[in-house]
Amino acid sequence: MCTFTVDDVPASDFYTVEVGHRGEVTFIDAAVRDGEIQLSLG
């Protein structure tokens, strides 16, 4: 498993992640802060 952290992200109501051409995935701030977000490729 590969993990990474992104530091110094400005506060927002939602966050969007995109890897390559797989499309965007959007998360609300509360889910990110609560540690509910887990992503995998494959």
C-alpha positions as CSV (number, residue, x, y, z in Angstrom):
1,M,0.0,0.0,0.0
2,C,1.2,3.5,-0.8
3,T,0.1,6.4,1.4
4,F,0.7,10.1,1.1
5,T,-0.1,13.3,3.0
6,V,-0.8,16.8,1.5
7,D,0.2,19.6,3.9
8,D,-0.9,23.3,3.9
9,V,-4.2,22.8,2.1
10,P,-6.4,25.9,2.5
11,A,-9.7,25.4,4.4
12,S,-12.7,24.6,2.2
13,D,-16.2,23.2,2.3
14,F,-15.1,20.4,0.0
15,Y,-12.0,18.9,-1.5
16,T,-11.5,17.2,-4.9
17,V,-8.8,14.6,-5.8
18,E,-7.9,13.5,-9.3
19,V,-5.4,10.9,-10.3
20,G,-4.5,10.6,-14.0
21,H,-7.6,10.2,-16.2
22,R,-9.6,8.4,-13.6
23,G,-11.9,11.4,-12.9
24,E,-12.5,13.5,-9.9
25,V,-13.6,12.4,-6.5
26,T,-15.0,15.1,-4.2
27,F,-15.3,14.9,-0.4
28,I,-16.9,17.2,2.1
29,D,-14.7,18.8,4.8
30,A,-16.3,16.9,7.7
31,A,-15.4,13.6,6.2
32,V,-11.8,14.6,5.6
33,R,-11.4,16.0,9.1
34,D,-13.0,12.9,10.7
35,G,-10.5,10.6,8.8
36,E,-13.3,8.8,6.9
37,I,-11.6,9.1,3.5
38,Q,-9.8,6.1,2.0
39,L,-8.9,5.8,-1.6
40,S,-7.5,3.0,-3.7
41,L,-6.5,2.4,-7.3
42,G,-7.1,-0.7,-9.1
